[in-house]
């Protein structure tokens, strides 16, 4: 599923209220990073990730790599943070995206 512009705008507006729950540091995207991201995706559909200054790559490259690894969609990038979205039918209140 690829997100359309209107869907990304909705997700970015919801993401403004979120705090980062996954942090990428000097190791980059490691097995621990992927495992913690998967754990958060079990409880949520939208997560905010923060890239620390010690990260080996730039934010765009890390965001694309983590999205590909976890099977999620990149909803937006601002500065050193980005939003990932993955549909999860088991969450209590799923996010309704416009068509």
Secondary structure, DSSP 8 states (H G I E B T S, - for coil): ----HHHHHHHHHHHTT----EEE-TT-S-HHHHHHHHHHHTT-SEEEEEE-TT-SS-HHHHHHHHHHHHT-EEEEEETTEEEEE---TTSSS------
